[in-house]
Amino acid sequence: MGSGDDTVIFDYIGDTSAGLSISDKVDGGEGNDTLVIDGDLGNVSEDTIKVSSSEWTYVKNFENIRLVGNDAENGGLYDITLLTLLSQITMMRMVY
């Protein structure tokens, strides 16, 4: 990404991590960047989007994380585990 304000959306329908995995290398770069986890599980019987600490290994330079979708009005949940380094960033905002 460049020096502007970027948005990256992970939205793999039916996947319990919305498609974010340890193999993804995502760098927001400069600017006010947003990472979106869009938890549309589709017809999967699981009702929780789970993003564990390993998925964040190569994610850096994002100031905002947005959790969207996942049918919250019908009990859809998020289970997000942040790395210590990521959780200590003072500029990061979680937006639901």
ABEGO torsion letter per residue (X at the ends): XBABBBBBBBBBBGBAAGGBBAABBBBAEBEBBBBBBBBBAEABABABBBBBAAAAAABBGBABBBBBEGGAAAGBBBBBBBBAAAAABAABBBBX
